[in-house]
Amino acid sequence: MMKVGNVSNYSISTKVVHGSKCYDPHTGAVSFPIYQSATFRHPALYQTTGYDYSRLQNPTREELENTIANIENGKFGFAFSSGMAAVSTILSLFSPKDHIIVSDDLYGGTYRLFEEIYKKYGLEFSYVNTSRIQDIEEAVKENTKAFFIETPTNPMMKVADLKTISRFAKDRKILLIVDNTFLTPYFQRPLELGADIVVHSGTKYLGGHNDTLAGLVVVNDEELAERIKLIQKSEGAVLSPFDSWLILRGIKTLGVRLEKQQENAMKIAKWLCTHKNVTKVNYVGLPDHEGYEISKSQASGFGAMISFNVKDVQTVEKVLSKVQLVMFAESLGGVESLITYPAVQTHAAIPEEMRNRIGVTDTLLRLSVGIEDADDIIADLEQALE
Ligand SMILES: *Cc1c(COP(=O)(O)O)cnc(C)c1O
């Protein structure tokens, strides 16, 4: 008799490899099948196999949804066609006049979604430095319904104290939403620290190969899950069976990829600190980073994202045109090292005044460290920075 596996007691390195069911219980296939079907045949009136129509549920998407729930240590997972579709679904939980406090240093697309789409439906947003609890407290109003936090933030790598913030939020019945894209459940599990909703751009580390867009959401509360399910099936921004399979395959190697990427990032961050044309390095794993201690208390790793300032704009131009191995491209988290210029790419939607206030200036570069040989990456950056 084949038994459906239950991997919930295993450590995270094992869980990522085996997913939710571990294999296809019908055939024993070790690679979970891609159920490329829009609809499902009913056995008889009022009977269902559990699947009716793929916008509502699809077996491959369900395996991914159960897998992400499993590795985030949550109960209910949801997969969307992109990270932004996932964030948008969460925003649909709120009503006109609801107020949301948001990390001021965050993914530019999230800022654009809030300011250019949801504001006109009457939602109110305040952007604060969420690495300072007193700044969050001061921004709370009577109609504050949620905190939307990135930690570490994109691109300044500021760290928010999730346990303290969640205690504060619970006392006031405020929902804590955490974008866990940068550290992934391999290093940080916000639900265990008191968050209510975890959201991901699965496009980044979970997929890991710069080949698929995806978004994921995980919650513990059943009522919240019902509301998200309703929005997901009504709005329909669901992840396709094939893309669900690609993310499932990506997650299998999440552990080994992140270990290697983090090891590389540490080496590269230390090297950048010594370079004469580099004026500041933001990497959470450096002991003099402001968020180092908090990060150690709530996450098992520092990740592989680095941002750094170079001495002037001319150096930015030189670096971006001279890098060869490290590709000048948007996105992050994949096996290939990528370098971006936040002020004109990922964060262009954020007003210049706000960008300069938080540090996203015209001399800031962001590096997503891949799994290549660290010395090759350093050699490439060295020739580009000279
Ligand atoms: C990329 C990213 C998003 C958006 O995800 P997409 O998959 O590109 O839609 C949201 N949050 C963070 C932190 C990201 O890096």
The ligand as a MOL file (V3000), in Angstrom:
LIG
                    3D

  0  0  0     0  0            999 V3000
M  V30 BEGIN CTAB
M  V30 COUNTS 15 15 0 0 0
M  V30 BEGIN ATOM
M  V30 1 C 10.0210 40.9160 -7.0560 0
M  V30 2 C 9.3900 41.2480 -5.7740 0
M  V30 3 C 8.0010 41.4010 -5.6710 0
M  V30 4 C 7.1030 41.2800 -6.8900 0
M  V30 5 O 7.0500 39.9840 -7.3940 0
M  V30 6 P 6.8260 39.6190 -8.9510 0
M  V30 7 O 6.9240 38.1390 -8.9420 0
M  V30 8 O 7.8890 40.3170 -9.7360 0
M  V30 9 O 5.4550 40.1090 -9.3020 0
M  V30 10 C 7.4620 41.6670 -4.4350 0
M  V30 11 N 8.2530 41.8040 -3.3250 0
M  V30 12 C 9.5940 41.6620 -3.4000 0
M  V30 13 C 10.4170 41.8200 -2.1520 0
M  V30 14 C 10.2000 41.3920 -4.6090 0
M  V30 15 O 11.5400 41.2800 -4.6770 0
M  V30 END ATOM
M  V30 BEGIN BOND
M  V30 1 1 1 2
M  V30 2 1 2 3
M  V30 3 2 2 14
M  V30 4 1 3 4
M  V30 5 2 3 10
M  V30 6 1 4 5
M  V30 7 1 5 6
M  V30 8 2 6 7
M  V30 9 1 6 8
M  V30 10 1 6 9
M  V30 11 1 10 11
M  V30 12 2 11 12
M  V30 13 1 12 13
M  V30 14 1 12 14
M  V30 15 1 14 15
M  V30 END BOND
M  V30 END CTAB
M  END
